[in-house]
Amino acid sequence: MLFSLKERGQGMVEYALILVLVAVVVIVALTALGTNISGIFSKVNTTM
C-alpha cells in the first residue's frame, strides 16, 4: 500500500476542513450581499 490508513484519514479531514471553510465564506458573502441583491431584483421588477 502506498498510503497507510492514518494518512488517508488525514487527507479526508483536510478536504473536509477546506469544504467547511468554503461553505462559511459563501454563507457570509450571501448574508452580506443578500439585501443588496434583493434591492436590485426589486428595482428590476418594478421597472418591468
Secondary structure, DSSP 8 states (H G I E B T S, - for coil): --S-HHHHHHHHHHHHHHHHHHHHHHHHHHHHHHHHHHHHHHHHHHH-
